[in-house]
Amino acid sequence: MNEGLRKRISTAIVLGVIFLSIVLLLPPVATLVLLTLLVLAGAWEWSAFLRLRSISLRSLYVALVAVTMALAFKPAGCTPAPEGTEAASLQVQ
């Protein structure tokens, strides 16, 4: 096995263990915050692939990704229950 491939595999294993630890061990809010920060850091790196040279354009791209994530986010339990079901008559306090 070539050295570059060995480094990629070992990096993937370490990152996989870290990711699973984040998802399985942290509270949901901490998981959400940490994964959001990782996605936004990735957006910053991807903005370089888009050949956005100025920091303001790269920041605008990251802000666009953040707004898109916020609009797509829907907390669990926020879907209204269908009418006529028992859950529809329950009130959340």
Secondary structure, DSSP 8 states (H G I E B T S, - for coil): --HHHHHHHHHHHHHHHHHHHHHHHS-HHHHHHHHHHHHHHHHHHHHHHTT--SHHHHHHHHHHHHHHHHHH---TT-S---TTSHHHH----
